[in-house]
Amino acid sequence: MAQRPGIFPTFFISGFECSTFLWKDRKRRNLVAETQHDRFVQQDYALLHKLGIAVCREGIPWPFVDKGGTYDFSCIDPMLEAMRQHKILPIWDLCHYGYPDDLDPFSPEFTHRFAAYCKAAAEYVTPKLPGPYFFTPINEITFFSFCGGEWGWVAPYKKTKEDRFKLRIDLCQAAIAGVKAIREVVPEARMVHIDPLVQVVAPKDRPDLEAAAWHETYVDTFLAWDIIAGKEHPELGGSPEILDIVGANNYSFGQMEYREQGPHQALPPDDDRIKPLCDLLHLVWERYQRPMIIGETSGLKDGREEWLRDIMDESLAAVDAGIDLHGVCLFPAVDMPDWHTGEWLHNGICDLVPEGEILRRVEFEPYIAELRRWQKELNRVTALDENPFNDPVELQDVIDAAKRLKKQPDKNWS
């Protein structure tokens, strides 16, 4: 029996890129197919099992399963079978930037259809796997609102701040309805609401933009979570129980310099305006007092192991300060293409190497070695046993490691 039981069976989590948006060219993307996760799902889940990772973010592609109110979930059957064989617990991602062609996210019908789909998805997956059950109703509502509401990258292709604000509220309303629909099927289901954790600063020669940068850091970053938690727009039905678990995504490009048009500019690693991740995690913890995970994080290319080292230093500093952190998600498990250029990002546990028509999985050994080091440091398993779901993570081991190592927040982590 764990002294301080965690929420998940392992502290380290992973996931597979599963975007299904309509891109700027009006064509539907399917990142599961582009990374060949659908073809190599058994190999991909065998990798996680070997690495001692028993929790994985996996997508259900709403645009492909929803046939106008009837559903065909057969496309995720290979994932379900791989999860059963390799003993991996999913966090089901129900809307990863993509929605059915016949829906308008600004219409009430969007919320009704999404809730019905969420209920159907819960009814389909929960009898097929042992619990506990985890869902992310709508991935990165804040970022989705920028992409589809202000930048015009993805459907619904809007390009004003007003449209971004409206899209965010409508996505929050749908997410809240989705949580309630899932819990009609599985009352004990847990929710992980994922959004980027960012800091935006004004250009050094533009003090007139300081207020706008501050607002984006301390208001915009949190508004979707605030709505889901019932702190803002309580008429939409949010509550702390609906917010449940907060998943804060963290990448180097999340620390940015404000731009009046289009995406902001990522700060260089040596910029003195960078804030330690531990400080940013404090903002989330103080605001919600809910269990937290780092919902996605990864470095790029040869910097992956150093990035993980920095993330773990910051995470343990946060744990030592009393933040209720339950896991770190190394995302993605296998590489993914840059949405804009199609070039491989080299941000996964495995790189993807084209060989004819297949993408061969090549493990990035320095990244894995750093993961192994931290698993041992935290007294965590390095390979899954016969039943990894028997006991949750012993968080006291993580807390003890944090107290022993005494990591300090460091802004030079990008």
N, C-alpha and C positions, 0 to 999 in steps of 0.2 A: 504494500500500500504506500503510495507516494505521500511524503510529508507535506509537500506543496504541489498538488497535482496540476499539471498544465492542461490546456484545452486539447492539444494534439498529441499523437503518439510519438512524434519526433520533433525536435526543435528546428531542424533544418527542413525546409519545404522547397519544392521546385514547381515548375509549370511549363506549359507549352503555348507558344504564341498561336492565337486562334481567331484573329480578326476576320470579320466577314463584311466589311463596309463596302458601300458603293464608292469607288474612288473618283477623283476629279474627272477622269475620262468617261464617267457614267458606267463603268464596267464593274461587276461584282468581283471582289477579291476573296480568296479563301486561303488564308495563311497556313492552315493545317495541310492542305494539298501542296502549297508552294514549298513547304519544308519537308514534305513527304512523311509527316507524322502519321497520316492515315495508312501509309504503306508499311512503315517500320514501327508500328505502335508496340508490338511485343518487344522489340529490341530496346525501344525507348524506355519502357517501364522496367525491363530487366536491368537497365543501367541504374535507375533510381533505387531499385531493391539492393543492388550491389553496393551502392553508395550509402546505404543506411538512411535513405529518405523515404518515409512512409506516407507523405502528404504531398498532393500535387494539384495545382490549379489546371483544370481541364475545361474546355468549352463545349457547350451544346449550341450548334449553329442555328439560331432562331430563323433566319431567312430560308434555310434549307429544310427545316422540319415542319414549319407551320404552313399548311396548305389551305389557308383561308378559314381556319377554325378547326380543321382536322389535322392530325399530326402523324408524321412518320419519323420515328426516332431511330430507325435501323442504322443510320450512319454512325451512331455512337456505340453500337453493339461491340465492335472490335475493342474500343476503349474499355468498356465494361468487362469484357473477357480478360483483357490484359491486367486490369486492376485486380480482378479475382485471383488470377494466377500468381501475380507478383506482390500481392498484399499491399496495395497502395490505396490510401483513402483520398477521394477527390474533394476538392472545393469546386463545385460546378459553377462555371461562369455562364450565365444565361443570356447575356447580351453584350457582346464585345464589339461595339461600334456598328453592328449590323442589325437591320430590322427588315421585315418583309416588304417587297416592292409596293404593295398596295396600301401601305400605311403611311399616314402623316403624323410625325411625332407631336405636332401642335394640336392634334385633335383628341377629343375624349375617347374615341375609338381605340387610340393607341394604348391608353391605360387599360381599357377593358380587355383588349386582345392580349396584352402582355401578361396580365394577371391570369387569364385563362391558360395561356401557354406555360406560365410558371407552375400552375397547379398540375397540368398534364405532365410536365417534366418531372416534378416530384413524384407523381404517381408511377412514372415509368422507371426511374432509377432506384428509388428507395427499396423496393422488394428484391432487387438484384444484387445488392451489396449490404454487408453488415454496417450498422451505424458506428459512431455518430455521423450525422449528415450535415454538410456544410454547403452553402450557396452564396454566390455573389450575384445579386439580381442584375445590376447594370454596372459594367466595369468603367471606372474613371469618368464619372459623370461630369466633373469639372473640365477635364481635358476633352471629352467628347463634345461638350458644349462649345469649346473653342474651335475644335476641328470642323464641326458641322454648323455652328451658329455664327462664327465671326470670320474664320479663315477660308471657308468654302472648300476645304480639302475633301470632305466626305458628305454624303447625304445627311441632312436636307439642303446643303450647299448655301447656307445663309452667310451674310457678310457684314453684319452690324453688331455692335455691342448689345443693342436692345434685343436682337434675335438670340444672341448668346444667353442673355439673362432669362428670356422666356423658355428657351430650350432646356436650360438647367432646371428650372422649376418643373417643367412638364416631365423631364426624366426622373426627377425626385419623386413626383407624384406616382409615376409608374412603378418605381422601385419599391415604394411603400406598399402599394397595392400588391406587388409581387410577393413581398415578404408575408403579407397576411394570407395570400392564396396558398403559398407553400405550407404555412403553419396550419392551414385547414387539413392538410394531408399528414404532416409530421409536426405536431405541436412543439416538439423538442428541437427542431431544426435550428442550427446556428447560422448566422449571417455574417459575412465578412465584406464590409463596404470599402472598396478600394479607390483611392485617389492619390494623385501626386502630392508630395510634401515639398513645397518650393519656397524660395526666398527671392524677391525681386527688389532691385535697388535702382535708383535713378542714375543716369549718366553723371559723371563727375562735373561736367560743364552744364548740367541742366537741373539746377536746384528747383526749378518750377515743376519738375515731374516727381518730386519727392512724395507728395501726397498721393499721387496715382500709384506709385510703386508700393508705398505703405499699404494702401487699400488692397492691392492685389495680394500682398503677402499675408495680411492679417484679417482680411474680410473675405475676399474671393476664394482663397485657398480652402476656407472652412465652410462656406455657405451651404454646399450640398450636404456635408455631414451635419451641419446645424439643422437643416430642414428635416433630414431623416431622423435626427434625434428629437425633433419637436421643439427645438430652441427658436427656430424661425418658421414662419408660416404654419403654425400649429393646426390650422384648419385642414391641412393635408393629412393629418393623422400620424405624424412621426412620433417617436418616443425613444428613450434610451434603450429599451428592449429591442426595438426594431433596428436601431443602429448596431447594437450588439458588439461586434468585434470591429475595430478600426484597422484597416490595412493601409499603411502609409508607404507609398512607392518612393524610392529614392535613387536618383541618378545624378551624375555630375552636372548634366545640363539643367537640373532643377534649380540651380542658383544662377540668376539671370540679371541682365541689365535691361531696364524698361525700354521698349520701343513703342511709339505711338501707333504704328501700323504693322500688322503682321506679328509673327512670333517674336519674342524677346531674344536677346543675344546672350548665349551662355557665357558666364564669367570664366576667364582663364584660371588654371589651377593655383597660380600664385597671387590671385587678387586678394587684397587685404580686406575686402568686404564680405568674403565668404564666412558663413556662420557654421559652427560645428553641428553635425547631425544631431548630437545629443540635445543641443539647445532647441532644435526644431521639434524633436520628439517631445520635449517638455511642453511645448505649446499645445500639442494634441492632447497629452495626458491631463494637463491642467484644465483643459476646456471640457473634456468629456468624462474623464475617470472611468473609461471602459478598457477592457483588455485590448491589447494592440499586437499587431505583427508588422514587420517590414514586408509589405505585400509584393514588392518586386525590387530587385536590385541587381546590378551587374556592372562590371568594368568592361573595357573594350580591348581586344587583341592581347598584347603582352601585359597589359595592366590589370588583368582580371584577378590574379592572386593578391596583388597589392591592394586592389579595391576591396576585396573581401576582408583582408586584414584590417583596413581602416574602418570598414562597416562594423566589424565585430568589436574593435576597440571602442567605437562610439556606442554601440548597442550595450556593451557591458558597463560603460560609464552611466548609461541611462538606467540600467537595472540597478546598479549600485545606488543611484539617486532615488530609487523607489518606484520607477515606472514599471507597469505590469506588462512586460513584453513576453509574448508567448512563442515567437518564432521569427525566423529570417528566411525569406523566399528567394532562392537563387534562380533568377528568371532571365532568359529561358533555359530549359534543360538542353535543348539543341538550338543551334544558331538560327537566325532569322534574317531576312533581307531588309535593308533600308526601304521604307515605303516609297520614297521618292526616286531613288536611283536604282533600286534592285540589287545593289552590291551587298554582299554578306557582311554583317556587322562584326562577326567574331566576338559575340558577347555571351555565348552559351557555355555550358559545361562541356558540350561537344561542338566541334566545328563540323560543317557540312562540306564535303569535298565532292564535286561533280565527277562521276565516272560513268560516261555514257548517259543513260537515262536515269540513273539513280544518284542519290545524294548519300555518300558513305559517311557514317558517323565516326568521327575521330576525336577521342577524348583529349581534352586539353589538360595534360598531366600536372602542370604547375598549379592550376586552379584546384584540381582534385586534391593535390597534396596539401594545400592550404586548408581546404575543407576538412581533411583527415586530421590535421593538427588541431583544429578547433573542436572537432568532435571529441578528441581525447582530452583536450583542456577542460571541456565542460562535462566530462564523464558521460558522453553520449555514445550510442551504438555506432559502429562503423559499417555494419551490415545488418539487415533485418533478420530477426529470428522467426521461428515457425508461426508465431501469432503476435505481430507487433502491436495489435490493438488491445492486448490484455491489460496493459498499464499505460497511463498517459505519461508524458514527460515529467520527470522529477525536477520541478523548477527550482527546488532548493539547491540542487547541484549547480544550476546556472547562477543563482544568487551567491552561492559560496565562491564560485570562480570569480564573479565580479568583485567581491570583497577582497579576495586574495590578490587579484591582479591589479586592482586599484587604477584602472584606466581613467585618464583625464580627457575631457572634451578637447578636441584639437581642430581648429578651423582649416588646417592645411591637409584636408583629406580628399580633395577632388582628384 
